[in-house]
Amino acid sequence: MKRLITIALIIAFGSTLMAQPSERQQQRSQWYQQVQNAKIAFFTTAIDLTPKEAGDFWPLYNEFWKEREMVNRRSHQALRRIGRVLDGEEKASEVQLKELIETYISGGEAEGVILKTYYPRFLKILSVEKVAKMYKAEEDFRIKMIQQLRQGNHPAKPTP
């Protein structure tokens, strides 16, 4: 009976711990939210969005970003696996290595399809000049974030 109670307590305590996000996950989530907030402010200023445009733009942009992020994540995972295979940390046959390379390459193609798909949708809500500013703002923001990371000037840096 004592053993049963001990096991029940361990299971209950363990499930409570698993339900709570780790401090690292909380830091990453906080950092990600701060970056997203900075991105919204940066883009709104760089593109010079009116309140009406912002209301139409952000839902579409978030959808666009999520699709690109999914494609890029899959491509980068393939590239990391390629690196592990080349470093001898992981084994893969020639066929498997070719599949990884093709997954990596197809990521670029898929991103191109996403860009082409969303371009006319952005033009429905923004002028061509503001769409051009959006693409430039993406690159400018990316460069700004890289510089801040290199300088150590970044909010709530997550531990790797």
MARDO-351790 format. One record per residue (C-alpha): residue number from 1; x, y, z. Coordinates in nm, 4 decimals, always signed. Example, Ala and Ser with C-alpha at 12.3 -4.5 7.8 and 13.67 -1.06 7.14 Angstrom:
<torlums>
num,u,v,w
1,+1.2300,-0.4500,+0.7800
2,+1.3670,-0.1060,+0.7140
</torlums>
This chain:
<torlums>
num,u,v,w
1,+0.0000,+0.0000,+0.0000
2,+0.2837,+0.2379,+0.0904
3,+0.4517,+0.1573,-0.2412
4,+0.1298,+0.2336,-0.4326
5,+0.0973,+0.5733,-0.2620
6,+0.4627,+0.6521,-0.3388
7,+0.4160,+0.5637,-0.7058
8,+0.0971,+0.7719,-0.7244
9,+0.2786,+1.0706,-0.5705
10,+0.5712,+1.0357,-0.8106
11,+0.3348,+1.0215,-1.1083
12,+0.1328,+1.3201,-0.9832
13,+0.4458,+1.5248,-0.9085
14,+0.6075,+1.4258,-1.2391
15,+0.3019,+1.5201,-1.4437
16,+0.2877,+1.8568,-1.2664
17,+0.6480,+1.9228,-1.3595
18,+0.5902,+1.8187,-1.7201
19,+0.2848,+2.0454,-1.7481
20,+0.4862,+2.3526,-1.6475
21,+0.7106,+2.5010,-1.9139
22,+1.0760,+2.5050,-1.8176
23,+1.2490,+2.8296,-1.7364
24,+1.4376,+2.7976,-2.0643
25,+1.1117,+2.7614,-2.2582
26,+0.9694,+3.0631,-2.0781
27,+1.2810,+3.2664,-2.1620
28,+1.2596,+3.1657,-2.5266
29,+0.8909,+3.2486,-2.5387
30,+0.9512,+3.5878,-2.3781
31,+1.2429,+3.6598,-2.6112
32,+1.0378,+3.5549,-2.9161
33,+0.7495,+3.7815,-2.8089
34,+0.9858,+4.0753,-2.7599
35,+1.1345,+4.0202,-3.1053
36,+0.7850,+4.0010,-3.2571
37,+0.6845,+4.3257,-3.0834
38,+0.9999,+4.4959,-3.2096
39,+0.9285,+4.3619,-3.5580
40,+0.5733,+4.5010,-3.5558
41,+0.6987,+4.8446,-3.4496
42,+0.9836,+4.8358,-3.7028
43,+0.7612,+4.7277,-3.9937
44,+0.4787,+4.9668,-3.9102
45,+0.7242,+5.2569,-3.9191
46,+0.9289,+5.1357,-4.2177
47,+0.6243,+5.0614,-4.4333
48,+0.4326,+5.3655,-4.3001
49,+0.1149,+5.1644,-4.2457
50,-0.2105,+5.3446,-4.1799
51,-0.4309,+5.1928,-3.9075
52,-0.6622,+5.0456,-4.1757
53,-0.3682,+4.8990,-4.3693
54,-0.2181,+4.7582,-4.0490
55,-0.5478,+4.5865,-3.9668
56,-0.5502,+4.4150,-4.3068
57,-0.1743,+4.3655,-4.3337
58,-0.0805,+4.1907,-4.0076
59,-0.3123,+3.8883,-4.0328
60,-0.1946,+3.8273,-4.3910
61,+0.1712,+3.8851,-4.3033
62,+0.1503,+3.6492,-4.0044
63,+0.0032,+3.3769,-4.2268
64,+0.2787,+3.4442,-4.4843
65,+0.5484,+3.4333,-4.2146
66,+0.4222,+3.1063,-4.0649
67,+0.4314,+2.9346,-4.4038
68,+0.7838,+3.0576,-4.4703
69,+0.8944,+2.9618,-4.1208
70,+0.7632,+2.6064,-4.1670
71,+0.9467,+2.5672,-4.4982
72,+1.2670,+2.7171,-4.3602
73,+1.2541,+2.4998,-4.0489
74,+1.2241,+2.1835,-4.2587
75,+1.5084,+2.2976,-4.4850
76,+1.7365,+2.3857,-4.1925
77,+1.6617,+2.0543,-4.0197
78,+1.7730,+1.8754,-4.3356
79,+2.0901,+2.0857,-4.3473
80,+2.1677,+2.0103,-3.9805
81,+2.1231,+1.6375,-4.0481
82,+2.3541,+1.6667,-4.3496
83,+2.6123,+1.8249,-4.1181
84,+2.5762,+1.5447,-3.8639
85,+2.6203,+1.2847,-4.1377
86,+2.9293,+1.4594,-4.2738
87,+3.0730,+1.4929,-3.9216
88,+3.0205,+1.1209,-3.8612
89,+2.7693,+1.1807,-3.5794
90,+2.4919,+1.0138,-3.7750
91,+2.4886,+0.7418,-4.0366
92,+2.3011,+0.7714,-4.3652
93,+2.3099,+0.5844,-4.6910
94,+2.3841,+0.7632,-5.0159
95,+2.0121,+0.7529,-5.0980
96,+1.9228,+0.9055,-4.7609
97,+2.1871,+1.1757,-4.8038
98,+2.0467,+1.2581,-5.1490
99,+1.6982,+1.2874,-4.9965
100,+1.8303,+1.5254,-4.7334
101,+1.9976,+1.7381,-4.9989
102,+1.6778,+1.7425,-5.2049
103,+1.4759,+1.8448,-4.8972
104,+1.7198,+2.1274,-4.8345
105,+1.7084,+2.2456,-5.1967
106,+1.3304,+2.2186,-5.2206
107,+1.3043,+2.4602,-4.9282
108,+1.4314,+2.7408,-5.1499
109,+1.1863,+2.6469,-5.4220
110,+0.8974,+2.6304,-5.1740
111,+0.9858,+2.9700,-5.0328
112,+0.9809,+3.1106,-5.3862
113,+0.6318,+2.9685,-5.4362
114,+0.5164,+3.1276,-5.1104
115,+0.6624,+3.4652,-5.2120
116,+0.4888,+3.4468,-5.5504
117,+0.1598,+3.3398,-5.3923
118,+0.1479,+3.6186,-5.1354
119,+0.2785,+3.9022,-5.3538
120,-0.0566,+3.9664,-5.5300
121,-0.2376,+3.9296,-5.1981
122,-0.0201,+4.2011,-5.0443
123,-0.0865,+4.4209,-5.3492
124,-0.4592,+4.3999,-5.2766
125,-0.4107,+4.5790,-4.9447
126,-0.0934,+4.7855,-4.9976
127,+0.0484,+4.9999,-5.2772
128,+0.3361,+4.8514,-5.4745
129,+0.5699,+5.0970,-5.3015
130,+0.4601,+4.9759,-4.9571
131,+0.4982,+4.6117,-5.0638
132,+0.8532,+4.6950,-5.1749
133,+0.9105,+4.8632,-4.8379
134,+0.7849,+4.5472,-4.6652
135,+1.0401,+4.3264,-4.8405
136,+1.3158,+4.5773,-4.7645
137,+1.1982,+4.6042,-4.4015
138,+1.2271,+4.2256,-4.3653
139,+1.5906,+4.2342,-4.4690
140,+1.6675,+4.5490,-4.2674
141,+1.5076,+4.3968,-3.9566
142,+1.6986,+4.0705,-4.0033
143,+2.0275,+4.2620,-4.0303
144,+1.9372,+4.4735,-3.7259
145,+1.8663,+4.1612,-3.5182
146,+2.1935,+3.9980,-3.6241
147,+2.3862,+4.3122,-3.5275
148,+2.2127,+4.3294,-3.1891
149,+2.2843,+3.9627,-3.1219
150,+2.6508,+4.0138,-3.2077
151,+2.6728,+4.3162,-2.9787
152,+2.4870,+4.1462,-2.6970
153,+2.2127,+4.4128,-2.7084
154,+1.9124,+4.1853,-2.7220
155,+1.6167,+4.1296,-2.4951
156,+1.6053,+3.8257,-2.2667
157,+1.8531,+3.6217,-2.4667
158,+1.7555,+3.2549,-2.4461
159,+2.0234,+3.0085,-2.3549
160,+2.1020,+2.7780,-2.6475
</torlums>
